[in-house]
């Protein structure tokens, strides 16, 4: 092991930074990392494969320079439902007016426009709501058929070419993976991305489809942005490796006042099942143009941290904003301030359910209690798959989690997980090595000092997934004291 700058950034929750035109050059990527970015998100709704390949190459070069695993999340676009075009590019719809949607590709007018999605017409029912342009316009279906919908304008305004359409009231017979997504997914996997973000999740089958396509080569992160997904929340969480509260589309398709409640419900469901959970969208939105966020935005980030989320995400703030590095640094400061609150752990632990009734879970819970009692420097997990480390993070201990793993892929994926700092290398040759390796790993990563305890968890035999069955205590600068 070579000496590293401290892995521990002074916080537990992770920060995801989206790359884009304002931030995809290698110098800015390095600056974002130094400012506090733990995960880099590549949004495949924008940019070419060449753009994303260059970003991945820059991240992997940075990874070699730092000697630490760095996490890459690719975010699939998903289906995009849009209206067609208008004769004069846009029209104004008046409340109470009738407006027809159909499959006729002719340019639209104040009376009608093409909506080239027969699958929407097949699912529509009288009384259903259609939202256009992120919900700025609202239409109610009066009657419909296989190729048309007659609607009443409930909330009017300007509608222009190719504006997006949301259908919150029905589950659409549309797969979450489009042909574009399938092509993008294979490209991303060939480039070695660590997580795949799946958009437009409506059913458990959507998650199962992408899991089959990924085939274990990356973690699957389900973005919850459709009301239909919330009807089967627990099943979708169980099938996913991680979950994102995608508040943008969720806030369009659900009443605005329900979004905070749904965010907490999703976070609780994920934490109960030990699945990493991300809160995203408009967290520091004003920093797209302003060097400072609003106080409300700072409070929004703080609320997510108090709830114990694994990561908070920046989107346009870093992808296209004027202050990408400053946005990451600001979020870092907010997270650190919240986590330094003396009530932080108590408030966060209040969201935990009962420990799972299994031997590995009991061992992990015991390790957290031992670490607290001994005021340990860290919990050290030895893992090949990451499962031992995920269990440790689920308990939300009051000390850092140092993950020592021979798997670079596991180390990279764990970059998304609360409290985890991964050290990758084939350091273990026998069970007798673990105490010495744990101490050296902590020292080289800047965690702990002489006289502090390290609480070790591992599975025996090494390499067997889900076999966490051992806890051991060692002292930095000392010897093994208990096992």
Number of C-alpha atoms within 10 A of each C-alpha: 14 8 12 15 13 14 18 17 17 16 19 27 24 27 25 26 31 27 27 24 14 18 25 23 16 17 11 16 22 20 17 24 20 14 20 22 25 24 26 25 24 29 19 20 14 13 13 11 13 9 15 22 15 15 23 21 13 17 24 18 14 19 15 11 9 14 16 21 24 26 24 29 25 24 24 26 20 22 16 13 17 18 23 23 21 20 14 11 14 16 17 12 21 17 15 13 15 19 21 23 22 23 18 15 12 14 15 24 19 17 12 19 23 23 25 18 16 14 13 22 20 15 17 23 18 14 15 17 22 21 19 25 19 16 18 13 20 21 25 21 21 17 16 20 15 14 18 20 24 18 25 23 20 17 18 18 15 13 21 20 18 18 15 17 19 21 20 19 18 16 16 16 11 16 16 22 23 15 12 14 21 15 11 20 24 13 15 26 17 10 13 15 23 25 26 27 24 27 24 23 24 27 20 19 15 21 26 15 13 22 21 9 14 17 10 9 16 23 22 24 28 29 28 26 23 27 22 18 22 18 12 13 19 17 15 24 25 17 18 23 21 25 26 26 23 22 24 14 19 21 20 21 22 18 9 11 9 11 19 13 9 17 20 17 13 22 24 19 20 26 22 18 17 21 24 26 29 29 25 20 18 20 25 27 20 17 24 21 14 15 14 17 18 14 9 11 18 18 14 15 21 21 16 23 25 21 21 29 25 30 24 25 28 27 24 23 31 30 22 18 22 18 20 31 24 18 28 27 20 20 26 20 17 16 25 18 14 19 21 12 11 9 11 16 18 11 14 17 15 11 16 19 13 7 14 14 8 8 13 22 20 15 20 30 20 17 25 22 16 19 23 17 9 13 14 23 25 25 32 33 30 27 27 25 20 22 21 26 31 23 23 29 25 25 23 22 23 18 17 25 28 28 32 29 24 19 16 17 22 24 28 24 23 26 25 30 24 25 29 28 27 29 27 22 13 11 17 16 9 9 11 9 11 23 22 18 17 26 24 17 24 24 18 18 21 15 20 19 14 12 13 17 26 31 29 25 29 28 21 15 12 16 15 12 15 18 17 26 17 16 20 19 22 23 22 22 14 14 13 15 10 9 11
